[in-house]
Amino acid sequence: MQITSIKPTNNPSILKFEFDEIIVRSENFEFKNIDETQPSPLAKQLFFLPFVKTVYISGNFIAIEKFSIVEWEDVQSDVAEQIEDFIKNGGEILKIEENKPKKMPITVYAETTPNPAVLKFACNKLLTKTPVEFKNIDETAASPLAKELFKFPFVKEVFIDENYVSITKFAVTEWDEITLELRTFIKGFIENGRTVIDESAIVKTDNHQKQQESYFENLDVTSQQIINIIEEYVKPAVQSDGGNIVFDSFDPTEKRVKVILQGACSGCPSSTFTLKNGIENMLKDMLKDQDIKVEAING
């Protein structure tokens, strides 16, 4: 195993040492001090360097946060050499746990979406019955997977629905630099049987309530027809692009339909325009009402 590249991160104190092989597939590890390094002999060794503040291990890389007493340009080559020498001499990066549960065979593949900032990671397993969007790590109480994904510095938002995870990235990183890392992590997380979403812990927002049967039954006939059209003709196409669409409201006076866009569709000008006009034309045609207008709201 060799270090193939050394890369800066958004935090100038943190440097990534990337390997030609995957180190860990199922978890992220973070060590704040030498007392926490029992699972990682390599991390323990690194803490003997006086400038090492934190060690992260995930996917195919080891990231190190330094104290300000040194500059990375002065020590990064020596650190890389020490890491490689440690491994060559038989040192363990992570200790292999005995009697781990058997992995479930999982396939995860990445798909592009109409939104260049969003990539869809589709899985051959049902992940959730309730679509959930996470704007930040503080909202992830119901999703251990989303919480772990937000620990990647380039992850901006996470949307999970049925059998896929849509990830929105910050603009500072390109997809070709991080796709393999994210796909590998998601695959390992699911294979090891970890919880993607705890349905019982989902906060029932207005959007969730509007997807319940009891809410549907109390709507007027036109609103029910609109929902049925969206569910049958619109939602499958939106989900295939890594997004979701939810009926919000219908104003019979203004003939205005409001829909909420989530996942890859949220914040994407092209998909918002396409969806708005596509849905609008479809509703005008199927409801025989040329005055209907559609307003798309980002989730």
Backbone hydrogen bonds in HBPLUS format (Angstrom, degrees):
<---DONOR---> <-ACCEPTOR-->    atom                        ^
c    i                          cat <-CA-CA->   ^        H-A-AA   ^      H-
h    n   atom  resd res      DA  || num        DHA   H-A  angle D-A-AA Bond
n    s   type  num  typ     dist DA aas  dist angle  dist       angle   num
A0020-ASP N   A0002-GLN O   3.11 MM  18  5.99 137.6  2.30 159.6 171.4     1
A0004-THR N   A0018-GLU O   2.71 MM  14  5.78 144.1  1.84 140.7 153.1     2
A0018-GLU N   A0005-SER O   2.87 MM  13  5.30 158.4  1.92 160.3 165.1     3
A0007-LYS N   A0016-LYS O   2.84 MM   9  5.07 155.7  1.90 144.5 151.7     4
A0016-LYS N   A0007-LYS O   2.82 MM   9  5.07 176.8  1.82 160.9 161.0     5
A0014-ILE N   A0011-ASN O   2.90 MM   3  5.51 163.6  1.93 124.0 129.4     6
A0066-LYS N   A0013-SER O   2.99 MM  53  5.51 156.8  2.04 141.6 146.7     7
A0015-LEU N   A0064-ILE O   3.00 MM  49  5.51 155.4  2.06 144.8 149.3     8
A0064-ILE N   A0015-LEU O   2.92 MM  49  5.51 157.6  1.97 154.2 158.9     9
A0017-PHE N   A0062-ILE O   2.76 MM  45  5.21 163.0  1.79 149.8 155.8    10
A0062-ILE N   A0017-PHE O   2.99 MM  45  5.21 155.6  2.05 136.8 143.5    11
A0019-PHE N   A0060-ASN O   2.76 MM  41  5.44 165.0  1.78 172.4 175.5    12
A0023-ILE N   A0059-GLY O   2.69 MM  36  5.68 153.4  1.76 144.4 151.2    13
A0024-VAL N   A0059-GLY O   3.21 MM  35  5.16 157.9  2.26 137.9 144.3    14
A0029-PHE N   A0057-ILE O   2.84 MM  28  5.00 159.4  1.88 150.8 156.5    15
A0057-ILE N   A0029-PHE O   2.88 MM  28  5.00 156.3  1.93 138.1 143.3    16
A0031-PHE N   A0055-VAL O   2.82 MM  24  5.16 161.4  1.86 154.8 160.8    17
A0055-VAL N   A0031-PHE O   2.98 MM  24  5.16 159.1  2.03 144.0 150.9    18
A0036-GLU N   A0033-ASN O   3.13 MM   3  5.76 158.5  2.18 116.1 122.3    19
A0037-THR N   A0034-ILE O   3.31 MM   3  5.40 168.6  2.32 108.5 111.5    20
A0040-SER N   A0037-THR O   2.90 MM   3  5.20 148.0  2.00 111.8 122.2    21
A0095-LYS N   A0039-PRO O   2.91 MM  56  5.52 162.6  1.94 154.9 157.7    22
A0044-LYS N   A0040-SER O   3.08 MM   4  6.40 158.9  2.13 151.4 157.5    23
A0045-GLN N   A0041-PRO O   3.02 MM   4  6.29 153.0  2.09 143.8 150.5    24
A0042-LEU N   A0092-GLU O   3.13 MM  50  6.20 123.9  2.46 153.0 163.9    25
A0046-LEU N   A0042-LEU O   2.94 MM   4  6.26 153.5  2.01 151.8 159.4    26
A0047-PHE N   A0043-ALA O   3.13 MM   4  6.42 143.5  2.27 147.9 156.2    27
A0048-PHE N   A0045-GLN O   3.12 MM   3  5.62 160.2  2.16 110.9 117.1    28
A0049-LEU N   A0046-LEU O   2.96 MM   3  5.65 162.9  1.99 117.5 123.2    29
A0052-VAL N   A0049-LEU O   3.18 MM   3  5.76 171.0  2.19 123.4 126.2    30
A0067-PHE N   A0051-PHE O   2.73 MM  16  5.11 152.2  1.81 144.0 152.7    31
A0053-LYS N   A0065-GLU O   2.74 MM  12  5.41 162.0  1.78 155.9 157.4    32
A0054-THR N   A0065-GLU O   3.19 MM  11  4.95 156.2  2.25 129.6 132.9    33
A0065-GLU N   A0054-THR O   2.84 MM  11  4.95 169.4  1.86 145.8 149.4    34
A0056-TYR N   A0063-ALA O   2.73 MM   7  4.91 167.4  1.75 156.3 157.6    35
A0063-ALA N   A0056-TYR O   2.84 MM   7  4.91 156.4  1.89 136.5 144.3    36
A0058-SER N   A0061-PHE O   3.17 MM   3  5.75 170.2  2.18 160.7 163.4    37
A0061-PHE N   A0058-SER O   2.93 MM   3  5.75 168.5  1.94 150.3 154.1    38
A0074-ASP N   A0071-GLU O   3.03 MM   3  5.54 148.7  2.13 112.1 121.2    39
A0075-VAL N   A0072-TRP O   3.02 MM   3  5.30 137.8  2.20 106.1 117.7    40
A0076-GLN N   A0072-TRP O   2.82 MM   4  5.32 156.1  1.88 167.1 162.0    41
A0079-VAL N   A0075-VAL O   2.98 MM   4  6.22 158.1  2.03 158.8 165.9    42
A0080-ALA N   A0076-GLN O   2.96 MM   4  6.15 162.6  1.99 148.9 153.2    43
A0081-GLU N   A0077-SER O   3.00 MM   4  6.20 157.6  2.05 145.6 151.8    44
A0082-GLN N   A0078-ASP O   2.94 MM   4  6.16 156.8  1.99 147.3 153.5    45
A0083-ILE N   A0079-VAL O   2.96 MM   4  6.21 157.3  2.01 151.9 157.7    46
A0084-GLU N   A0080-ALA O   3.03 MM   4  6.26 168.2  2.04 152.5 155.1    47
A0085-ASP N   A0081-GLU O   2.91 MM   4  6.05 160.9  1.94 150.8 156.5    48
A0086-PHE N   A0082-GLN O   2.96 MM   4  6.04 155.6  2.02 143.8 150.4    49
A0087-ILE N   A0083-ILE O   3.12 MM   4  6.42 157.4  2.17 149.3 154.5    50
A0088-LYS N   A0084-GLU O   2.89 MM   4  6.09 164.2  1.92 152.5 157.3    51
A0089-ASN N   A0085-ASP O   3.01 MM   4  6.10 146.2  2.13 145.7 153.3    52
A0091-GLY N   A0086-PHE O   2.90 MM   5  5.28 146.5  2.02 160.6 154.6    53
A0090-GLY N   A0087-ILE O   3.02 MM   3  5.31 151.1  2.10 116.6 117.1    54
A0104-MET N   A0191-GLU O   2.98 MM  87  4.79 160.3  2.02 131.6 135.3    55
A0124-ASN N   A0107-THR O   3.24 MM  17  5.69 137.8  2.43 147.4 155.7    56
A0109-TYR N   A0122-ALA O   3.01 MM  13  5.49 154.4  2.08 148.7 156.8    57
A0122-ALA N   A0109-TYR O   2.89 MM  13  5.49 145.2  2.01 172.0 162.6    58
A0111-GLU N   A0120-LYS O   2.68 MM   9  5.04 151.9  1.76 153.2 161.3    59
A0120-LYS N   A0111-GLU O   2.92 MM   9  5.04 169.7  1.93 163.3 160.5    60
A0118-VAL N   A0115-ASN O   2.95 MM   3  5.45 167.7  1.96 123.3 126.9    61
A0169-LYS N   A0117-ALA O   2.96 MM  52  5.68 159.8  2.00 160.8 165.8    62
A0119-LEU N   A0167-ILE O   3.05 MM  48  5.52 153.9  2.12 147.6 153.1    63
A0167-ILE N   A0119-LEU O   2.93 MM  48  5.52 165.4  1.95 159.6 160.9    64
A0121-PHE N   A0165-VAL O   2.74 MM  44  5.10 165.2  1.76 148.0 153.4    65
A0165-VAL N   A0121-PHE O   2.91 MM  44  5.10 154.8  1.97 133.6 141.2    66
A0123-CYS N   A0163-ASN O   2.75 MM  40  5.30 153.3  1.82 173.1 174.4    67
A0127-LEU N   A0162-GLU O   2.59 MM  35  5.41 161.3  1.62 149.8 156.8    68
A0128-THR N   A0162-GLU O   3.24 MM  34  4.96 143.9  2.38 127.1 135.1    69
A0132-VAL N   A0160-ILE O   2.96 MM  28  5.50 160.6  2.00 157.1 162.7    70
A0160-ILE N   A0132-VAL O   2.95 MM  28  5.50 167.1  1.97 162.2 164.5    71
A0134-PHE N   A0158-VAL O   2.69 MM  24  5.14 168.6  1.70 172.0 173.4    72
A0158-VAL N   A0134-PHE O   2.99 MM  24  5.14 166.5  2.01 150.3 154.8    73
A0139-GLU N   A0136-ASN O   3.16 MM   3  5.81 162.6  2.19 116.9 122.2    74
A0140-THR N   A0137-ILE O   3.28 MM   3  5.41 169.1  2.30 112.7 113.9    75
A0143-SER N   A0140-THR O   2.97 MM   3  5.17 157.4  2.03 110.9 118.3    76
A0198-ASP N   A0142-ALA O   2.72 MM  56  5.15 167.8  1.73 159.6 164.1    77
A0147-LYS N   A0143-SER O   3.03 MM   4  6.28 160.0  2.07 151.8 157.9    78
A0148-GLU N   A0144-PRO O   3.05 MM   4  6.25 156.5  2.11 144.8 149.9    79
A0149-LEU N   A0145-LEU O   2.94 MM   4  6.22 155.1  2.00 151.6 159.3    80
A0150-PHE N   A0146-ALA O   3.05 MM   4  6.29 148.9  2.15 150.3 156.8    81
A0151-LYS N   A0148-GLU O   3.07 MM   3  5.37 153.3  2.14 105.8 114.2    82
A0152-PHE N   A0149-LEU O   3.05 MM   3  5.68 162.9  2.08 115.6 121.0    83
A0155-VAL N   A0152-PHE O   3.16 MM   3  5.69 170.9  2.16 122.2 125.1    84
A0170-PHE N   A0154-PHE O   2.98 MM  16  5.41 149.8  2.07 141.8 149.0    85
A0156-LYS N   A0168-THR O   2.69 MM  12  5.34 160.4  1.73 155.3 157.7    86
A0157-GLU N   A0168-THR O   3.18 MM  11  4.89 155.1  2.24 126.9 130.5    87
A0168-THR N   A0157-GLU O   2.91 MM  11  4.89 171.5  1.92 139.7 142.5    88
A0159-PHE N   A0166-SER O   2.84 MM   7  5.01 154.3  1.91 152.2 157.3    89
A0166-SER N   A0159-PHE O   2.71 MM   7  5.01 168.9  1.73 159.8 162.1    90
A0161-ASP N   A0164-TYR O   3.11 MM   3  5.69 165.3  2.13 157.8 162.4    91
A0164-TYR N   A0161-ASP O   2.91 MM   3  5.69 160.8  1.94 148.2 154.5    92
A0177-GLU N   A0174-GLU O   3.09 MM   3  5.59 154.4  2.16 112.3 120.2    93
A0178-ILE N   A0175-TRP O   3.06 MM   3  5.38 145.8  2.18 109.0 118.4    94
A0179-THR N   A0175-TRP O   2.89 MM   4  5.54 146.4  2.00 170.1 167.5    95
A0182-LEU N   A0178-ILE O   3.00 MM   4  6.22 162.3  2.03 159.2 163.3    96
A0183-ARG N   A0179-THR O   2.85 MM   4  6.02 170.4  1.86 160.1 163.2    97
A0184-THR N   A0180-LEU O   2.91 MM   4  5.93 164.9  1.93 149.6 154.0    98
A0185-PHE N   A0181-GLU O   3.08 MM   4  6.18 155.4  2.14 139.5 146.5    99
A0186-ILE N   A0182-LEU O   2.91 MM   4  6.10 172.2  1.92 158.3 159.9   100
A0187-LYS N   A0183-ARG O   2.97 MM   4  6.05 164.8  1.99 149.6 154.3   101
A0188-GLY N   A0184-THR O   3.00 MM   4  6.11 166.4  2.02 148.0 151.8   102
A0189-PHE N   A0185-PHE O   2.89 MM   4  6.04 158.0  1.94 152.1 158.6   103
A0190-ILE N   A0186-ILE O   3.09 MM   4  6.29 164.2  2.11 152.7 155.4   104
A0191-GLU N   A0187-LYS O   2.88 MM   4  5.99 163.4  1.91 153.0 158.6   105
A0192-ASN N   A0188-GLY O   3.12 MM   4  6.14 149.1  2.22 144.1 149.8   106
A0194-ARG N   A0189-PHE O   3.38 MM   5  5.92 153.0  2.46 169.9 165.7   107
A0193-GLY N   A0190-ILE O   2.98 MM   3  5.32 157.9  2.02 116.8 118.7   108
A0201-ALA N   A0198-ASP O   2.86 MM   3  5.44 152.2  1.94 117.4 126.3   109
A0202-ILE N   A0199-GLU O   3.33 MM   3  5.49 166.3  2.35 106.6 110.6   110
A0205-THR N   A0203-VAL O   2.93 MM   2  5.88 111.9  2.40 116.8 100.4   111
A0209-GLN N   A0205-THR O   3.02 MM   4  6.35 160.7  2.06 153.4 158.8   112
A0210-LYS N   A0206-ASP O   2.99 MM   4  6.20 148.1  2.10 148.2 156.2   113
A0211-GLN N   A0208-HIS O   3.02 MM   3  5.32 157.2  2.07 107.5 114.7   114
A0212-GLN N   A0209-GLN O   3.14 MM   3  5.41 167.0  2.16 111.7 114.6   115
A0216-PHE N   A0212-GLN O   3.21 MM   4  6.56 159.5  2.25 149.0 154.6   116
A0217-GLU N   A0213-GLU O   2.99 MM   4  6.24 157.9  2.04 154.2 159.2   117
A0218-ASN N   A0215-TYR O   3.20 MM   3  5.46 139.9  2.37 102.3 112.9   118
A0219-LEU N   A0216-PHE O   3.16 MM   3  5.48 166.6  2.18 113.5 117.1   119
A0224-GLN N   A0220-ASP O   3.10 MM   4  6.39 157.8  2.15 153.0 159.6   120
A0225-GLN N   A0221-VAL O   2.94 MM   4  6.23 153.3  2.01 148.2 155.6   121
A0226-ILE N   A0222-THR O   2.92 MM   4  6.21 155.7  1.98 150.7 157.3   122
A0227-ILE N   A0223-SER O   2.97 MM   4  6.25 162.2  2.01 152.0 156.1   123
A0228-ASN N   A0224-GLN O   3.00 MM   4  6.23 162.8  2.03 149.6 154.1   124
A0229-ILE N   A0225-GLN O   3.00 MM   4  6.24 153.6  2.07 147.7 154.6   125
A0230-ILE N   A0226-ILE O   2.95 MM   4  6.21 164.5  1.97 154.4 158.6   126
A0231-GLU N   A0227-ILE O   2.85 MM   4  6.03 168.3  1.86 157.7 160.9   127
A0232-GLU N   A0228-ASN O   3.03 MM   4  6.06 157.1  2.08 142.5 148.4   128
A0233-TYR N   A0229-ILE O   2.85 MM   4  5.69 166.2  1.87 152.2 156.9   129
A0234-VAL N   A0230-ILE O   3.00 MM   4  4.74 141.0  2.15 118.7 129.8   130
A0235-LYS N   A0230-ILE O   2.78 MM   5  5.89 169.5  1.79 165.9 165.5   131
A0237-ALA N   A0234-VAL O   3.13 MM   3  5.71 122.0  2.48 115.3 127.9   132
A0238-VAL N   A0234-VAL O   3.14 MM   4  6.39 158.7  2.19 153.3 159.7   133
A0239-GLN N   A0235-LYS O   2.82 MM   4  6.00 164.5  1.85 165.3 168.3   134
A0240-SER N   A0236-PRO O   3.08 MM   4  6.23 147.9  2.19 139.2 147.5   135
A0241-ASP N   A0238-VAL O   3.07 MM   3  5.27 141.8  2.22 100.6 111.8   136
A0243-GLY N   A0238-VAL O   3.04 MM   5  5.33 156.8  2.09 140.5 139.3   137
A0242-GLY N   A0239-GLN O   2.93 MM   3  5.00 160.9  1.97 110.9 112.7   138
A0264-ALA N   A0242-GLY O   3.03 MM  22  5.29 173.0  2.03 120.9 122.3   139
A0244-ASN N   A0262-GLN O   3.22 MM  18  4.99 141.2  2.38 121.8 118.7   140
A0262-GLN N   A0244-ASN O   2.95 MM  18  4.99 158.4  1.99 145.3 145.1   141
A0246-VAL N   A0260-ILE O   2.92 MM  14  5.03 154.6  1.98 142.3 150.3   142
A0260-ILE N   A0246-VAL O   2.75 MM  14  5.03 166.3  1.76 151.4 155.8   143
A0248-ASP N   A0258-LYS O   2.84 MM  10  5.26 154.5  1.90 154.6 149.6   144
A0249-SER N   A0258-LYS O   3.29 MM   9  5.24 156.2  2.35 130.6 134.0   145
A0258-LYS N   A0249-SER O   2.91 MM   9  5.24 169.8  1.92 150.6 153.2   146
A0251-ASP N   A0256-ARG O   2.90 MM   5  5.17 163.1  1.93 147.1 152.3   147
A0255-LYS N   A0251-ASP O   2.72 MM   4  5.44 123.3  2.04 145.6 163.0   148
A0256-ARG N   A0251-ASP O   3.20 MM   5  5.17 138.9  2.37 135.1 140.3   149
A0293-LYS N   A0255-LYS O   2.80 MM  38  6.15 159.3  1.84 160.5 163.8   150
A0257-VAL N   A0293-LYS O   2.70 MM  36  6.05 167.1  1.72 161.4 165.5   151
A0295-GLU N   A0257-VAL O   2.70 MM  38  6.08 161.5  1.74 164.4 169.1   152
A0259-VAL N   A0295-GLU O   2.98 MM  36  6.36 160.0  2.02 159.5 163.8   153
A0297-ILE N   A0259-VAL O   2.78 MM  38  6.04 160.4  1.82 163.3 169.4   154
A0261-LEU N   A0297-ILE O   2.68 MM  36  5.94 163.4  1.70 164.0 168.3   155
A0299-GLY N   A0261-LEU O   2.58 MM  38  5.35 149.1  1.67 169.4 162.6   156
A0265-CYS N   A0262-GLN O   3.28 MM   3  5.55 142.1  2.43 135.0 127.5   157
A0266-SER N   A0263-GLY O   3.13 MM   3  5.54 142.2  2.28 109.5 119.2   158
A0268-CYS N   A0265-CYS O   3.37 MM   3  5.51 165.3  2.39 122.5 120.2   159
A0272-THR N   A0268-CYS O   2.92 MM   4  6.02 160.3  1.96 161.2 167.7   160
A0273-PHE N   A0269-PRO O   3.03 MM   4  6.15 163.7  2.06 147.7 151.6   161
A0274-THR N   A0270-SER O   2.96 MM   4  6.12 166.1  1.98 147.8 152.2   162
A0275-LEU N   A0271-SER O   2.77 MM   4  5.75 167.0  1.79 148.2 152.7   163
A0276-LYS N   A0272-THR O   2.93 MM   4  5.92 163.6  1.95 144.6 150.0   164
A0277-ASN N   A0273-PHE O   3.04 MM   4  6.17 171.8  2.05 150.8 153.3   165
A0278-GLY N   A0274-THR O   2.77 MM   4  5.78 153.9  1.84 145.9 154.8   166
A0279-ILE N   A0275-LEU O   2.76 MM   4  5.75 172.6  1.77 154.9 157.3   167
A0280-GLU N   A0276-LYS O   2.93 MM   4  5.90 156.3  1.98 140.4 148.3   168
A0281-ASN N   A0277-ASN O   3.00 MM   4  6.06 167.0  2.02 144.6 147.6   169
A0282-MET N   A0278-GLY O   3.05 MM   4  6.18 155.2  2.12 142.2 149.7   170
A0283-LEU N   A0279-ILE O   2.81 MM   4  6.01 165.8  1.83 159.5 162.3   171
A0284-LYS N   A0280-GLU O   2.96 MM   4  6.11 161.7  1.99 150.1 155.6   172
A0285-ASP N   A0281-ASN O   3.05 MM   4  6.17 156.1  2.11 142.0 148.1   173
A0286-MET N   A0282-MET O   2.85 MM   4  6.02 170.9  1.86 156.0 158.8   174
A0287-LEU N   A0283-LEU O   2.83 MM   4  5.57 153.4  1.91 144.3 150.4   175
A0289-ASP N   A0284-LYS O   3.06 MM   5  4.86 145.2  2.19 128.7 138.2   176
